[in-house]
Amino acid sequence: MDLLSMLLSLVGVAIFIAVIALIIVAMSTKPYPDLGRYDSEKYFLNEKQEKCLFPSINDPASVELSVIVPAYNEEERLPMMMDEALEYLEERKKKLKSFTYEVIVVDDGSKDKTTQTAQSYCNKYGSDKIRVLTLAKNRGKGGAIRLGMFSARGRYLLFADADGASKFSDFTKLENEMKNMKKDSSNRAVVCGSRAHLEEESIAQRSFFRTILMKGFHFVVWFLCVRGIKDTQCGFKLLTREAAVLLFSNLHVERWAFDVDMLFLAQYFNIPVGEVAINWTEIEGSKMVPVFSWIQMGKDIILIRLRYFLGAWKITEKSKLE
């Protein structure tokens, strides 16, 4: 067998393997996301320890802002974030009596006392302002935020990390951008907090290998899924209620790469997306392992694009939950 025949044989084998892999991906993928929840996840405890039913995102908004805080084993870091957020929110309410808010802490199946820690704030501030949604099992950050969104009352919905890495008062920057944006005909818009302006400083503190991985991850995101957004992964994003119900009804990814899936969907639906620089501080105790997490997310992003391209993941225009 000459060299050309060998190369053609190898190409044929590679194509065969690729086709089989695509078939396996398509057949093993659920077309629609699981939007269900356990019965216990439909309720929260008020300050009197009474069991109350969460509202639905399909109900009309009844507060100005809902803050969704996904938390997994955050017993120690959560108080710092909650204290800062509530100081800002309470001060704003004093200045503007018409401003109303709620904070929904979503305990994503924690093994520590995250729920008890969050519930102590409900006991102090009341369940009209603080509610705790305890998930029956760990779903991942995206899955936790989805259920928090679906339980929210806000006209605007912000999700913020429980570690307090973002400065909560920077919400004002996102809010101003949201007000100035031209929303689509259904009042949908998204504003992303961004750490892109801090990248040069962070590169100086990273090894060359980690920098290459980070740059490679950004390139994969840009090439396959989301363009025009410098920082897709910042855990500080503001959505209109109308955008939240549509995007999270279609969100397929429930773990680290969920932001990319959400922004891919936003661009698919032509929802305006803004980006605003915010303050950010690295907090010890991160659940992410830099090298492993970037590789894992890179793989997930390739699968996101592949599954949508193959039609294995379906997108529905309906904005209401069935």
Secondary structure, DSSP 4 states (H G I P E B T S, - for coil): --HHHHHHHHHHHHHHHHHHHHHHHHHTS-SS------GGGGEEE-TT--EEE---TTSPP-EEEEEEEEESS-TTTHHHHHHHHHHHHHHHHHH-TT--EEEEEEE-S-SSSHHHHHHHHHHHH-TTTEEEEE-SS---HHHHHHHHHHT--EEEEEEE-TT--B-GGGHHHHHHHHHHS---TT---EEEEE-GGGHHHHHHTS-HHHHHHHHHHHHHHHHHT--S-S-S--SEEEEEHHHHHHHHHH----STTHHHHHHHHHHHTT--EEEEE--B---S--S--HHHHHHHHHHHHHHHHHHHHHT-S------S--
